[in-house]
Amino acid sequence: ADVPSHMDTGGDIANGSISLSGDDEGTLSGWFTGLSDGGTLTVPLEKAPWGDSFGMFTDKYGVGWMVNISGSAQE
């Protein structure tokens, strides 16, 4: 994924991230919490302007992660 110039790519794995997406809020928010433990939070997992929940972090091993939880179609 593209990284804006003002954001540190962090860690040993530069120019890449792992993205988790889906609609299972419990599972994805649990992964976000567990995988981000001991890492650096970039964007908190919260409601995004496009209607989904979104968050980003770099884990304790330097791996970048993005988590997107689909919003409800009825929102």
Biopython code that builds the backbone (N, CA, C, O; Angstrom):
import numpy as np
from Bio.PDB.StructureBuilder import StructureBuilder

atoms = [
    (1, "ALA", "N", (0.839, -1.186, 0.000)),
    (1, "ALA", "CA", (0.000, 0.000, 0.000)),
    (1, "ALA", "C", (0.878, 1.240, 0.000)),
    (1, "ALA", "O", (2.025, 1.203, 0.446)),
    (2, "ASP", "N", (0.336, 2.324, -0.497)),
    (2, "ASP", "CA", (1.059, 3.594, -0.497)),
    (2, "ASP", "C", (1.129, 4.152, 0.911)),
    (2, "ASP", "O", (0.174, 4.045, 1.681)),
    (3, "VAL", "N", (2.252, 4.740, 1.240)),
    (3, "VAL", "CA", (2.444, 5.353, 2.549)),
    (3, "VAL", "C", (2.763, 6.828, 2.333)),
    (3, "VAL", "O", (3.720, 7.149, 1.629)),
    (4, "PRO", "N", (1.980, 7.734, 2.927)),
    (4, "PRO", "CA", (2.290, 9.162, 2.799)),
    (4, "PRO", "C", (3.690, 9.458, 3.332)),
    (4, "PRO", "O", (4.161, 8.794, 4.255)),
    (5, "SER", "N", (4.353, 10.455, 2.747)),
    (5, "SER", "CA", (5.739, 10.757, 3.108)),
    (5, "SER", "C", (5.908, 11.149, 4.571)),
    (5, "SER", "O", (6.997, 10.990, 5.123)),
    (6, "HIS", "N", (4.855, 11.658, 5.213)),
    (6, "HIS", "CA", (4.972, 12.074, 6.613)),
    (6, "HIS", "C", (4.858, 10.906, 7.594)),
    (6, "HIS", "O", (5.074, 11.087, 8.792)),
    (7, "MET", "N", (4.523, 9.715, 7.101)),
    (7, "MET", "CA", (4.357, 8.556, 7.977)),
    (7, "MET", "C", (5.602, 7.680, 7.929)),
    (7, "MET", "O", (6.118, 7.372, 6.855)),
    (8, "ASP", "N", (6.073, 7.284, 9.100)),
    (8, "ASP", "CA", (7.202, 6.374, 9.208)),
    (8, "ASP", "C", (6.725, 4.972, 8.853)),
    (8, "ASP", "O", (5.740, 4.493, 9.413)),
    (9, "THR", "N", (7.419, 4.308, 7.922)),
    (9, "THR", "CA", (7.030, 2.940, 7.583)),
    (9, "THR", "C", (7.403, 1.991, 8.705)),
    (9, "THR", "O", (6.815, 0.916, 8.824)),
    (10, "GLY", "N", (8.367, 2.368, 9.527)),
    (10, "GLY", "CA", (8.707, 1.625, 10.732)),
    (10, "GLY", "C", (9.203, 0.220, 10.477)),
    (10, "GLY", "O", (8.841, -0.416, 9.487)),
    (11, "GLY", "N", (10.013, -0.239, 11.357)),
    (11, "GLY", "CA", (10.428, -1.631, 11.384)),
    (11, "GLY", "C", (11.288, -2.081, 10.224)),
    (11, "GLY", "O", (11.756, -1.281, 9.413)),
    (12, "ASP", "N", (11.480, -3.392, 10.173)),
    (12, "ASP", "CA", (12.325, -4.007, 9.163)),
    (12, "ASP", "C", (11.608, -4.237, 7.846)),
    (12, "ASP", "O", (12.255, -4.440, 6.819)),
    (13, "ILE", "N", (10.301, -4.210, 7.857)),
    (13, "ILE", "CA", (9.537, -4.494, 6.644)),
    (13, "ILE", "C", (9.018, -3.172, 6.099)),
    (13, "ILE", "O", (7.885, -2.777, 6.375)),
    (14, "ALA", "N", (9.857, -2.490, 5.322)),
    (14, "ALA", "CA", (9.482, -1.191, 4.763)),
    (14, "ALA", "C", (8.673, -1.386, 3.485)),
    (14, "ALA", "O", (8.823, -2.387, 2.784)),
    (15, "ASN", "N", (7.826, -0.426, 3.200)),
    (15, "ASN", "CA", (7.039, -0.390, 1.966)),
    (15, "ASN", "C", (6.032, -1.520, 1.856)),
    (15, "ASN", "O", (5.724, -1.960, 0.749)),
    (16, "GLY", "N", (5.523, -1.992, 2.955)),
    (16, "GLY", "CA", (4.513, -3.039, 2.913)),
    (16, "GLY", "C", (3.717, -3.096, 4.197)),
    (16, "GLY", "O", (4.193, -2.691, 5.257)),
    (17, "SER", "N", (2.502, -3.601, 4.093)),
    (17, "SER", "CA", (1.625, -3.777, 5.250)),
    (17, "SER", "C", (0.776, -5.007, 5.008)),
    (17, "SER", "O", (0.623, -5.464, 3.875)),
    (18, "ILE", "N", (0.236, -5.528, 6.073)),
    (18, "ILE", "CA", (-0.738, -6.609, 5.980)),
    (18, "ILE", "C", (-2.098, -5.997, 6.260)),
    (18, "ILE", "O", (-2.267, -5.247, 7.221)),
    (19, "SER", "N", (-3.063, -6.319, 5.418)),
    (19, "SER", "CA", (-4.407, -5.765, 5.558)),
    (19, "SER", "C", (-5.394, -6.876, 5.891)),
    (19, "SER", "O", (-5.456, -7.898, 5.209)),
    (20, "LEU", "N", (-6.167, -6.656, 6.956)),
    (20, "LEU", "CA", (-7.245, -7.572, 7.332)),
    (20, "LEU", "C", (-8.561, -6.841, 7.118)),
    (20, "LEU", "O", (-8.736, -5.726, 7.607)),
    (21, "SER", "N", (-9.481, -7.455, 6.396)),
    (21, "SER", "CA", (-10.778, -6.832, 6.118)),
    (21, "SER", "C", (-11.878, -7.861, 6.257)),
    (21, "SER", "O", (-11.671, -9.049, 6.009)),
    (22, "GLY", "N", (-13.047, -7.398, 6.656)),
    (22, "GLY", "CA", (-14.194, -8.283, 6.759)),
    (22, "GLY", "C", (-15.309, -7.621, 7.526)),
    (22, "GLY", "O", (-15.271, -6.419, 7.788)),
    (23, "ASP", "N", (-16.317, -8.422, 7.892)),
    (23, "ASP", "CA", (-17.464, -7.860, 8.608)),
    (23, "ASP", "C", (-17.660, -8.467, 9.994)),
    (23, "ASP", "O", (-18.637, -8.148, 10.672)),
    (24, "ASP", "N", (-16.751, -9.333, 10.425)),
    (24, "ASP", "CA", (-16.840, -9.942, 11.754)),
    (24, "ASP", "C", (-16.140, -9.028, 12.760)),
    (24, "ASP", "O", (-14.941, -9.159, 13.010)),
    (25, "GLU", "N", (-16.910, -8.103, 13.330)),
    (25, "GLU", "CA", (-16.337, -7.085, 14.211)),
    (25, "GLU", "C", (-15.610, -7.680, 15.410)),
    (25, "GLU", "O", (-14.525, -7.217, 15.764)),
    (26, "GLY", "N", (-16.182, -8.688, 16.033)),
    (26, "GLY", "CA", (-15.559, -9.290, 17.210)),
    (26, "GLY", "C", (-14.204, -9.891, 16.913)),
    (26, "GLY", "O", (-13.244, -9.667, 17.650)),
    (27, "THR", "N", (-14.123, -10.650, 15.840)),
    (27, "THR", "CA", (-12.864, -11.293, 15.466)),
    (27, "THR", "C", (-11.814, -10.270, 15.060)),
    (27, "THR", "O", (-10.685, -10.310, 15.548)),
    (28, "LEU", "N", (-12.181, -9.353, 14.167)),
    (28, "LEU", "CA", (-11.206, -8.384, 13.665)),
    (28, "LEU", "C", (-10.741, -7.404, 14.740)),
    (28, "LEU", "O", (-9.561, -7.054, 14.782)),
    (29, "SER", "N", (-11.642, -6.960, 15.602)),
    (29, "SER", "CA", (-11.213, -6.053, 16.670)),
    (29, "SER", "C", (-10.335, -6.804, 17.679)),
    (29, "SER", "O", (-9.427, -6.214, 18.266)),
    (30, "GLY", "N", (-10.596, -8.089, 17.881)),
    (30, "GLY", "CA", (-9.739, -8.905, 18.738)),
    (30, "GLY", "C", (-8.342, -9.062, 18.167)),
    (30, "GLY", "O", (-7.352, -8.978, 18.894)),
    (31, "TRP", "N", (-8.262, -9.292, 16.856)),
    (31, "TRP", "CA", (-6.953, -9.381, 16.209)),
    (31, "TRP", "C", (-6.221, -8.051, 16.316)),
    (31, "TRP", "O", (-5.023, -8.020, 16.598)),
    (32, "PHE", "N", (-6.944, -6.940, 16.090)),
    (32, "PHE", "CA", (-6.333, -5.613, 16.196)),
    (32, "PHE", "C", (-5.726, -5.425, 17.587)),
    (32, "PHE", "O", (-4.572, -5.016, 17.715)),
    (33, "THR", "N", (-6.496, -5.720, 18.609)),
    (33, "THR", "CA", (-6.041, -5.548, 19.990)),
    (33, "THR", "C", (-4.845, -6.447, 20.297)),
    (33, "THR", "O", (-3.850, -5.989, 20.858)),
    (34, "GLY", "N", (-4.940, -7.707, 19.937)),
    (34, "GLY", "CA", (-3.869, -8.651, 20.240)),
    (34, "GLY", "C", (-2.589, -8.388, 19.471)),
    (34, "GLY", "O", (-1.500, -8.408, 20.043)),
    (35, "LEU", "N", (-2.719, -8.140, 18.175)),
    (35, "LEU", "CA", (-1.533, -7.937, 17.344)),
    (35, "LEU", "C", (-0.853, -6.597, 17.602)),
    (35, "LEU", "O", (0.358, -6.471, 17.420)),
    (36, "SER", "N", (-1.619, -5.601, 18.024)),
    (36, "SER", "CA", (-1.033, -4.276, 18.273)),
    (36, "SER", "C", (-0.379, -4.179, 19.651)),
    (36, "SER", "O", (0.360, -3.231, 19.919)),
    (37, "ASP", "N", (-0.643, -5.152, 20.525)),
    (37, "ASP", "CA", (-0.069, -5.135, 21.873)),
    (37, "ASP", "C", (1.455, -5.128, 21.794)),
    (37, "ASP", "O", (2.053, -6.027, 21.202)),
    (38, "GLY", "N", (2.076, -4.127, 22.382)),
    (38, "GLY", "CA", (3.528, -4.012, 22.356)),
    (38, "GLY", "C", (4.056, -3.297, 21.133)),
    (38, "GLY", "O", (5.265, -3.101, 21.003)),
    (39, "GLY", "N", (3.165, -2.902, 20.231)),
    (39, "GLY", "CA", (3.565, -2.199, 19.019)),
    (39, "GLY", "C", (3.276, -0.710, 19.108)),
    (39, "GLY", "O", (3.120, -0.156, 20.195)),
    (40, "THR", "N", (3.207, -0.074, 17.947)),
    (40, "THR", "CA", (2.965, 1.363, 17.862)),
    (40, "THR", "C", (1.665, 1.616, 17.116)),
    (40, "THR", "O", (1.529, 1.256, 15.947)),
    (41, "LEU", "N", (0.718, 2.233, 17.793)),
    (41, "LEU", "CA", (-0.572, 2.560, 17.196)),
    (41, "LEU", "C", (-0.413, 3.780, 16.300)),
    (41, "LEU", "O", (0.085, 4.817, 16.737)),
    (42, "THR", "N", (-0.839, 3.654, 15.038)),
    (42, "THR", "CA", (-0.780, 4.755, 14.081)),
    (42, "THR", "C", (-2.133, 5.427, 13.967)),
    (42, "THR", "O", (-2.237, 6.652, 14.028)),
    (43, "VAL", "N", (-3.181, 4.612, 13.798)),
    (43, "VAL", "CA", (-4.563, 5.092, 13.699)),
    (43, "VAL", "C", (-5.409, 4.187, 14.588)),
    (43, "VAL", "O", (-5.440, 2.976, 14.368)),
    (44, "PRO", "N", (-6.097, 4.743, 15.588)),
    (44, "PRO", "CA", (-6.944, 3.904, 16.444)),
    (44, "PRO", "C", (-8.061, 3.240, 15.639)),
    (44, "PRO", "O", (-8.530, 3.796, 14.646)),
    (45, "LEU", "N", (-8.480, 2.063, 16.065)),
    (45, "LEU", "CA", (-9.582, 1.368, 15.406)),
    (45, "LEU", "C", (-10.880, 2.060, 15.809)),
    (45, "LEU", "O", (-11.359, 1.908, 16.933)),
    (46, "GLU", "N", (-11.438, 2.822, 14.874)),
    (46, "GLU", "CA", (-12.663, 3.569, 15.132)),
    (46, "GLU", "C", (-13.394, 3.842, 13.828)),
    (46, "GLU", "O", (-12.866, 3.599, 12.743)),
    (47, "LYS", "N", (-14.602, 4.343, 13.945)),
    (47, "LYS", "CA", (-15.436, 4.632, 12.785)),
    (47, "LYS", "C", (-14.715, 5.617, 11.867)),
    (47, "LYS", "O", (-14.259, 6.671, 12.310)),
    (48, "ALA", "N", (-14.616, 5.266, 10.588)),
    (48, "ALA", "CA", (-13.950, 6.103, 9.593)),
    (48, "ALA", "C", (-14.996, 6.890, 8.791)),
    (48, "ALA", "O", (-16.173, 6.528, 8.795)),
    (49, "PRO", "N", (-14.580, 7.953, 8.110)),
    (49, "PRO", "CA", (-15.521, 8.763, 7.333)),
    (49, "PRO", "C", (-16.291, 7.973, 6.268)),
    (49, "PRO", "O", (-17.396, 8.367, 5.893)),
    (50, "TRP", "N", (-15.731, 6.876, 5.781)),
    (50, "TRP", "CA", (-16.410, 6.104, 4.736)),
    (50, "TRP", "C", (-17.401, 5.085, 5.305)),
    (50, "TRP", "O", (-18.009, 4.329, 4.548)),
    (51, "GLY", "N", (-17.568, 5.058, 6.633)),
    (51, "GLY", "CA", (-18.598, 4.215, 7.238)),
    (51, "GLY", "C", (-18.113, 2.919, 7.856)),
    (51, "GLY", "O", (-18.842, 2.294, 8.626)),
    (52, "ASP", "N", (-16.912, 2.507, 7.540)),
    (52, "ASP", "CA", (-16.338, 1.303, 8.140)),
    (52, "ASP", "C", (-15.562, 1.699, 9.395)),
    (52, "ASP", "O", (-15.360, 2.885, 9.658)),
    (53, "SER", "N", (-15.133, 0.715, 10.159)),
    (53, "SER", "CA", (-14.175, 0.955, 11.234)),
    (53, "SER", "C", (-12.800, 0.626, 10.674)),
    (53, "SER", "O", (-12.635, -0.367, 9.966)),
    (54, "PHE", "N", (-11.813, 1.460, 10.990)),
    (54, "PHE", "CA", (-10.481, 1.311, 10.417)),
    (54, "PHE", "C", (-9.430, 1.660, 11.455)),
    (54, "PHE", "O", (-9.621, 2.566, 12.266)),
    (55, "GLY", "N", (-8.318, 0.932, 11.427)),
    (55, "GLY", "CA", (-7.186, 1.230, 12.290)),
    (55, "GLY", "C", (-5.888, 0.724, 11.684)),
    (55, "GLY", "O", (-5.887, -0.190, 10.859)),
    (56, "MET", "N", (-4.786, 1.328, 12.100)),
    (56, "MET", "CA", (-3.453, 0.944, 11.622)),
    (56, "MET", "C", (-2.480, 0.905, 12.791)),
    (56, "MET", "O", (-2.607, 1.676, 13.741)),
    (57, "PHE", "N", (-1.511, 0.004, 12.715)),
    (57, "PHE", "CA", (-0.457, -0.070, 13.720)),
    (57, "PHE", "C", (0.742, -0.796, 13.143)),
    (57, "PHE", "O", (0.653, -1.452, 12.105)),
    (58, "THR", "N", (1.864, -0.667, 13.834)),
    (58, "THR", "CA", (3.059, -1.455, 13.545)),
    (58, "THR", "C", (3.264, -2.360, 14.746)),
    (58, "THR", "O", (3.347, -1.888, 15.881)),
    (59, "ASP", "N", (3.345, -3.662, 14.497)),
    (59, "ASP", "CA", (3.466, -4.591, 15.624)),
    (59, "ASP", "C", (4.877, -4.560, 16.217)),
    (59, "ASP", "O", (5.759, -3.868, 15.709)),
    (60, "LYS", "N", (5.074, -5.309, 17.284)),
    (60, "LYS", "CA", (6.354, -5.288, 17.999)),
    (60, "LYS", "C", (7.510, -5.849, 17.181)),
    (60, "LYS", "O", (8.670, -5.715, 17.571)),
    (61, "TYR", "N", (7.201, -6.479, 16.042)),
    (61, "TYR", "CA", (8.241, -7.015, 15.162)),
    (61, "TYR", "C", (8.518, -6.100, 13.978)),
    (61, "TYR", "O", (9.349, -6.424, 13.130)),
    (62, "GLY", "N", (7.826, -4.952, 13.909)),
    (62, "GLY", "CA", (8.040, -4.007, 12.821)),
    (62, "GLY", "C", (7.151, -4.216, 11.612)),
    (62, "GLY", "O", (7.369, -3.593, 10.573)),
    (63, "VAL", "N", (6.154, -5.078, 11.725)),
    (63, "VAL", "CA", (5.241, -5.345, 10.613)),
    (63, "VAL", "C", (4.071, -4.371, 10.684)),
    (63, "VAL", "O", (3.449, -4.216, 11.735)),
    (64, "GLY", "N", (3.772, -3.714, 9.563)),
    (64, "GLY", "CA", (2.645, -2.799, 9.488)),
    (64, "GLY", "C", (1.347, -3.550, 9.237)),
    (64, "GLY", "O", (1.310, -4.496, 8.451)),
    (65, "TRP", "N", (0.283, -3.123, 9.910)),
    (65, "TRP", "CA", (-1.032, -3.749, 9.784)),
    (65, "TRP", "C", (-2.103, -2.691, 9.558)),
    (65, "TRP", "O", (-2.027, -1.592, 10.107)),
    (66, "MET", "N", (-3.101, -3.028, 8.746)),
    (66, "MET", "CA", (-4.300, -2.218, 8.561)),
    (66, "MET", "C", (-5.497, -3.136, 8.774)),
    (66, "MET", "O", (-5.535, -4.241, 8.232)),
    (67, "VAL", "N", (-6.471, -2.688, 9.556)),
    (67, "VAL", "CA", (-7.674, -3.479, 9.810)),
    (67, "VAL", "C", (-8.880, -2.640, 9.407)),
    (67, "VAL", "O", (-9.034, -1.505, 9.858)),
    (68, "ASN", "N", (-9.735, -3.206, 8.555)),
    (68, "ASN", "CA", (-10.953, -2.535, 8.103)),
    (68, "ASN", "C", (-12.136, -3.458, 8.377)),
    (68, "ASN", "O", (-12.183, -4.587, 7.890)),
    (69, "ILE", "N", (-13.092, -2.960, 9.165)),
    (69, "ILE", "CA", (-14.299, -3.726, 9.479)),
    (69, "ILE", "C", (-15.458, -3.066, 8.755)),
    (69, "ILE", "O", (-15.776, -1.903, 9.005)),
    (70, "SER", "N", (-16.089, -3.815, 7.855)),
    (70, "SER", "CA", (-17.175, -3.270, 7.038)),
    (70, "SER", "C", (-18.295, -2.722, 7.894)),
    (70, "SER", "O", (-18.687, -3.328, 8.891)),
    (71, "GLY", "N", (-18.811, -1.556, 7.492)),
    (71, "GLY", "CA", (-19.950, -0.954, 8.169)),
    (71, "GLY", "C", (-21.232, -1.665, 7.788)),
    (71, "GLY", "O", (-21.275, -2.388, 6.792)),
    (72, "SER", "N", (-22.263, -1.468, 8.566)),
    (72, "SER", "CA", (-23.564, -2.066, 8.290)),
    (72, "SER", "C", (-24.177, -1.424, 7.060)),
    (72, "SER", "O", (-24.095, -0.208, 6.890)),
    (73, "ALA", "N", (-24.785, -2.217, 6.210)),
    (73, "ALA", "CA", (-25.442, -1.703, 5.007)),
    (73, "ALA", "C", (-26.621, -0.809, 5.355)),
    (73, "ALA", "O", (-27.046, -0.005, 4.525)),
    (74, "GLN", "N", (-27.161, -0.931, 6.569)),
    (74, "GLN", "CA", (-28.322, -0.151, 6.970)),
    (74, "GLN", "C", (-27.947, 1.150, 7.666)),
    (74, "GLN", "O", (-28.840, 1.906, 8.048)),
    (75, "GLU", "N", (-26.678, 1.436, 7.844)),
    (75, "GLU", "CA", (-26.262, 2.660, 8.545)),
    (75, "GLU", "C", (-26.438, 3.868, 7.668)),
    (75, "GLU", "O", (-26.140, 4.985, 8.090)),
]
sb = StructureBuilder()
sb.init_structure("model")
sb.init_model(0)
sb.init_chain("A")
sb.init_seg("    ")
for serial, (resi, resn, name, xyz) in enumerate(atoms, 1):
    if name == "N":
        sb.init_residue(resn, " ", resi, " ")
    sb.init_atom(name, np.array(xyz, "f"), 0.0, 1.0, " ", f" {name:<3s}", serial, name[0])
structure = sb.get_structure()
